[in-house]
């Protein structure tokens, strides 16, 4: 019901990753999450403990200014090629005042044609992620690594809707799990 604080998220990750590393100490771990996970306490803990991360990041005027050349290029190319939508990617280095250091920020930029009555798609849509991952293109980081999290959520939602798997009325978790397995098999 409530968005967890950075300290709460950090403490949860500390316990969870501690248990994973107890059994698999050499496993490389990457945390993916929405913007409310990308708190300074979480990023600092991940950096200090060798955990990679990619979190959604709300935009702001500073980030918009940093990616403006790439955004302008996308608008111009979309207009020149007469496309309804042109998607491009860029990256920058950024340090919010609350962050301990500068981080890599990837931006997904969609330049959209203006359609009367379609106010949501007019102009430009920019989404940001902050990450510790290096060595991959901005497009790969956003499309494959970050959006993979959303695809997993979509599959869970699809399972719940199509199989009515949110209706687990048994008191026993094992009985509910068996019910889901049978529904899935059917």
Secondary structure, 3 states (H helix, E strand, C coil): CCCCCHHHHHHHHHHHHHHHHHHCCCCCCEEEECHHHCCHHHHHHHHHCCCEEEEEECCCHHHHHHHHHHHHHHHHHHHHCCCCEEEEEEEEEECCCCCCCCEEEEEEEEEECCCCCCHHHCEEEEEEEEECCCCCCHHHHHHHHHHHHHHHHHHHHHHHHHHCCCCCCCCCHHHHHHHHHHHHHC
